[in-house]
Amino acid sequence: MQYDVIIVGGGPGGIYAAYELSKQRPGSRIALFELGHPLEKRTCPIDGVKVKSCINCPVCAIMSGFGGAGAFSDGKYNITNQFGGTLYEKIGKKTATELLWYVDGINMTHGGEGTKIYRAVNQDIKKKCLQNGLHLLDAEVRHLGTDVNYVVLQQLYDELKDKVDFFFDTPVRKIKVDEEGYTVVTDKDEYSCTYCVVSVGRSGSKWMQTICEELDIPTESNRVDLGVRVELPAQVFSDLTDELYESKIVYRTEKFEDNVRTFCMNPHGIVVNENTNGIVTVNGHSFEDPSKHTDNTNFALLVSKHFSEPFKDSNGYGESIARLSNMLGGGVIVQRFGDLVRGRRSTVSRIAECTVVPTLAATPGDLSLVLPKRILDGIIEMIYALDKIAPGTANDDTLLYGVEVKFYNMEVSVDENLETRYPGLYVIGDGSGVTHSLSHASASGVYVARHIAEKI
Ligand SMILES: Cc1cc2nc3c(=O)[nH]c(=O)nc-3n(C[C@H](O)[C@H](O)[C@H](O)COP(=O)(O)OP(=O)(O)OC[C@H]3O[C@@H](n4cnc5c(N)ncnc54)[C@H](O)[C@@H]3O)c2cc1C
């Protein structure tokens, strides 16, 4: 079976690559392999009644399948080069920005029309942040919401299904380099192609590492972000979220001069489990539909850990800490801020009496037994700093869920075309280590598709 282009991975990177290729080169033979299910078959067994926490399904329906890790996400498309990845370092800021807007345009013509775009240009908020040692980053954010994000994915699939051969529930095991292209090996068959685009995201990080080792493609890994997810009454953050929706705020701690940052803010949202390679961590999202809103807002507070020689396994470090929380709590641990600063664990009764009603059923416990002191001190310092711009943040009943980990894929050595040392073999999206977001992963897909289209 011979294709012009084979795409491995059906997340935003793979989908937008397929979309752009089929648009630029209609009639070209494109296949997309995805180890997870089609969109409509993606269901997480956690129903809050029979199944209350993660049961480690062999293929996680939240992380894998058509739409990738982004399918049930909050659908926040950040249009900025300030965060979400370093694609701009490869392709230039101007091109990156143009592509981010181009992706936004596709979303708007595929079910996203009418959704709101937020602009972080409010000078008063910026000033208030700066006066309290907090730095508000500039960004424009399209919030699709989990519901509209799903509709966009459905419409993209409907448009692509006759132009692209989709192979679901089909993990790619190996990529072989041939004289005139590549052979993609699955459990059943082998498929050849001239160009191969690998877009396996965070869940495919270990597989990506193996492929890079087999093909002798250089990689680098030295960063992991660790922290907690904060949940508090939505009113506490409403001055920020009503205006900006998502505020990306960075704080430099006094004690260790580490940067702590807010990440993935979900006004009126819910906190959820995330399963990466069998390790249960925490995340969050929210719906555009007001009938699905909760009374709470959640966001992560993360500290970046960069390691230097001789230590190389930053993800292993993050995994060990997440495993510790899984060992103590059987999954995610929840603790009241008041309990944390008093040096005592939260208990079932303390959580039950809490004025903030948790949106995730997590195990009450003690995060100081899990997170390294340096990281925890930084988080506590930032909570007090945030309390000055959003009074109530440092309330005793503010909930902290842990741990939240942002695993960064090792950075795969690719050039300015996102091409590896093998001509025609591209690595894009979060799996390349170059992007860490929906918008940047999607933009990288479009970018590579255009590069390939010029050659076909
Ligand atoms: C709960 C949650 C909420 C999030 N919210 C946001 C948000 O609001 N905004 C934002 O910007 N980002 C968000 N993110 C991150 C965002 O989803 C990712 O940055 C984005 O999906 C990356 O896209 P990708 O295509 O590179 O990888 P992925 O979306 O991870 O897709 C990779 C796909 O490749 C498949 N795959 C892996 N290995 C193989 C293999 N060997 N063979 C075949 N297929 C394979 C996987 O099953 C997966 O479907 C969120 C993530 C989660 C988990």
Ligand as a Chemical Component Dictionary entry (heavy atoms), coordinates in Angstrom:
data_LIG
# 
_chem_comp.id                   LIG 
_chem_comp.type                 NON-POLYMER 
_chem_comp.pdbx_formal_charge   0 
_chem_comp.three_letter_code    LIG 
# 
loop_
_chem_comp_atom.comp_id 
_chem_comp_atom.atom_id 
_chem_comp_atom.alt_atom_id 
_chem_comp_atom.type_symbol 
_chem_comp_atom.charge 
_chem_comp_atom.model_Cartn_x 
_chem_comp_atom.model_Cartn_y 
_chem_comp_atom.model_Cartn_z 
_chem_comp_atom.pdbx_ordinal 
LIG C1  C1  C 0 -7.271 17.711 29.539 1  
LIG C2  C2  C 0 -6.396 18.534 28.619 2  
LIG C3  C3  C 0 -6.732 19.862 28.386 3  
LIG C4  C4  C 0 -5.956 20.654 27.534 4  
LIG N1  N1  N 0 -6.343 21.927 27.260 5  
LIG C5  C5  C 0 -5.666 22.681 26.371 6  
LIG C6  C6  C 0 -6.129 23.972 25.990 7  
LIG O1  O1  O 0 -7.185 24.444 26.394 8  
LIG N2  N2  N 0 -5.357 24.704 25.129 9  
LIG C7  C7  C 0 -4.183 24.230 24.618 10 
LIG O2  O2  O 0 -3.548 24.936 23.850 11 
LIG N3  N3  N 0 -3.759 22.980 24.917 12 
LIG C8  C8  C 0 -4.464 22.194 25.772 13 
LIG N4  N4  N 0 -4.023 20.920 26.064 14 
LIG C9  C9  C 0 -2.819 20.429 25.376 15 
LIG C10 C10 C 0 -3.186 20.061 23.934 16 
LIG O3  O3  O 0 -4.230 19.132 23.943 17 
LIG C11 C11 C 0 -1.963 19.549 23.201 18 
LIG O4  O4  O 0 -0.968 20.547 23.225 19 
LIG C12 C12 C 0 -2.278 19.192 21.745 20 
LIG O5  O5  O 0 -3.321 18.242 21.678 21 
LIG C13 C13 C 0 -1.042 18.669 21.022 22 
LIG O6  O6  O 0 -1.405 18.217 19.754 23 
LIG P1  P1  P 0 -0.575 17.068 18.988 24 
LIG O7  O7  O 0 -1.281 16.810 17.724 25 
LIG O8  O8  O 0 0.838  17.478 18.942 26 
LIG O9  O9  O 0 -0.612 15.807 19.962 27 
LIG P2  P2  P 0 -1.839 14.996 20.576 28 
LIG O10 O10 O 0 -3.044 15.837 20.640 29 
LIG O11 O11 O 0 -1.339 14.388 21.822 30 
LIG O12 O12 O 0 -2.125 13.864 19.498 31 
LIG C14 C14 C 0 -1.215 12.829 19.264 32 
LIG C15 C15 C 0 -1.990 11.603 18.810 33 
LIG O13 O13 O 0 -1.053 10.631 18.364 34 
LIG C16 C16 C 0 -1.522 9.341  18.754 35 
LIG N5  N5  N 0 -0.379 8.418  18.804 36 
LIG C17 C17 C 0 0.618  8.381  19.709 37 
LIG N6  N6  N 0 1.483  7.401  19.404 38 
LIG C18 C18 C 0 1.029  6.800  18.291 39 
LIG C19 C19 C 0 1.483  5.707  17.499 40 
LIG N7  N7  N 0 2.605  5.037  17.777 41 
LIG N8  N8  N 0 0.748  5.336  16.428 42 
LIG C20 C20 C 0 -0.410 5.987  16.112 43 
LIG N9  N9  N 0 -0.893 7.039  16.841 44 
LIG C21 C21 C 0 -0.168 7.431  17.903 45 
LIG C22 C22 C 0 -2.163 9.572  20.104 46 
LIG O14 O14 O 0 -3.102 8.546  20.373 47 
LIG C23 C23 C 0 -2.813 10.952 19.927 48 
LIG O15 O15 O 0 -4.152 10.859 19.543 49 
LIG C24 C24 C 0 -4.789 20.104 26.917 50 
LIG C25 C25 C 0 -4.451 18.769 27.157 51 
LIG C26 C26 C 0 -5.249 17.965 27.990 52 
LIG C27 C27 C 0 -4.874 16.542 28.206 53 
# 
loop_
_chem_comp_bond.comp_id 
_chem_comp_bond.atom_id_1 
_chem_comp_bond.atom_id_2 
_chem_comp_bond.value_order 
_chem_comp_bond.pdbx_ordinal 
LIG C1  C2  SING 1  
LIG C2  C3  SING 2  
LIG C2  C26 DOUB 3  
LIG C3  C4  DOUB 4  
LIG C4  N1  SING 5  
LIG C4  C24 SING 6  
LIG N1  C5  DOUB 7  
LIG C5  C6  SING 8  
LIG C5  C8  SING 9  
LIG C6  O1  DOUB 10 
LIG C6  N2  SING 11 
LIG N2  C7  SING 12 
LIG C7  O2  DOUB 13 
LIG C7  N3  SING 14 
LIG N3  C8  DOUB 15 
LIG C8  N4  SING 16 
LIG N4  C9  SING 17 
LIG N4  C24 SING 18 
LIG C9  C10 SING 19 
LIG C10 O3  SING 20 
LIG C10 C11 SING 21 
LIG C11 O4  SING 22 
LIG C11 C12 SING 23 
LIG C12 O5  SING 24 
LIG C12 C13 SING 25 
LIG C13 O6  SING 26 
LIG O6  P1  SING 27 
LIG P1  O7  DOUB 28 
LIG P1  O8  SING 29 
LIG P1  O9  SING 30 
LIG O9  P2  SING 31 
LIG P2  O10 DOUB 32 
LIG P2  O11 SING 33 
LIG P2  O12 SING 34 
LIG O12 C14 SING 35 
LIG C14 C15 SING 36 
LIG C15 O13 SING 37 
LIG C15 C23 SING 38 
LIG O13 C16 SING 39 
LIG C16 N5  SING 40 
LIG C16 C22 SING 41 
LIG N5  C17 SING 42 
LIG N5  C21 SING 43 
LIG C17 N6  DOUB 44 
LIG N6  C18 SING 45 
LIG C18 C19 SING 46 
LIG C18 C21 DOUB 47 
LIG C19 N7  SING 48 
LIG C19 N8  DOUB 49 
LIG N8  C20 SING 50 
LIG C20 N9  DOUB 51 
LIG N9  C21 SING 52 
LIG C22 O14 SING 53 
LIG C22 C23 SING 54 
LIG C23 O15 SING 55 
LIG C24 C25 DOUB 56 
LIG C25 C26 SING 57 
LIG C26 C27 SING 58 
# 
